[in-house]
């Protein structure tokens, strides 16, 4: 009868002197896995987004969360005039990154995507442009 109580107390005392495993989140940042798929980013080449508006990323997206509208510049080159991702619908599968023929899209290590309004979860081209 008393033996299980003593064994329980031994376990409790052993854990009281161990190093805690809890992270104090805002102060201590967690280590994110190298292959983590977080927030999307559009890559930049020659001060412009590399996206050529080929429509492969919205086509391959299973959640249909990507909106692309093509534009044409003075040299008759296509570019993405509108590029939006609705993060509330995105399932972070990475198919859009794999489908891109010009390697214009990547997934970053950013995992803090909390907001208060639904409109803030629609990331536009300007918000997705890669910061240098």
URPENOR-V848904 format. One record per backbone hydrogen bond with DSSP energy under -1.0 kcal/mol. NH is the residue of the N-H (numbers start at 1). CO is the residue of the C=O. Records with the same first field share a line. If there is no record, write none. Layout:
NH=CO, CO
This chain:
6=2
7=3
8=4
9=5
10=6
11=7
12=8
13=9
14=10
15=11
16=12
25=23
27=24
28=24
36=33
38=108
39=110
41=106
42=128
43=104
45=48
48=45
50=43
60=56
61=57
67=84
69=82
71=79
73=77
76=73
79=71
81=69, 79
82=69
84=67
85=123
86=65
87=121
89=86
90=86
98=94
99=95
100=96
106=41
108=39
113=111
121=118
122=119
123=85
128=124
129=125
130=42
